[in-house]
Amino acid sequence: MNVSTERRQQFDHERLDAYQVGLDLVVLIDRVVEHLPRGRAYLADQLQRAGTSVPLNIAEGAGEYSGSEKGRFYRMAKRSATESAGIFEICRRLELIEESQYVKARELLIRIVAMLTKMSQISN
């Protein structure tokens, strides 16, 4: 298979902006977690699990045929995104992350939640 053919073949979820932004979120979370103090492992773990859950649930939902099942996965992704927002706020208030990281995370999460809200409404 040549590269140009590879680029044209995609899974359904790879075409979704929400999924791509979710991947951006996971990358940002990885960078943030790298610098969290050792005593805050509980926050790092929770943030990684919630953040990773966003694109994974989007991918799972995109693979569903049933509209109600698609919507269920998109709603789960949205809940994980809002959980991530809460964890970022905790990190900010505890002064564990840079303001620029908080602002970037918030921008990504607001975009993701807006897209997932529409996606879950359309699916039902």
Buried (B, 14 or more C-beta within 10 A) or exposed (E): EEEEEEEEEEEEBEEBEBBBBBBBBBEBBEEBBEEBEEEBEEBBEBBBBBBBBBBBBBBBBBEBEEEEBBBBBBBBBBBBBBBBBEBBEBBBEEEBBEEEBBEBBBEBBEBBBEBBEEBBEEBE
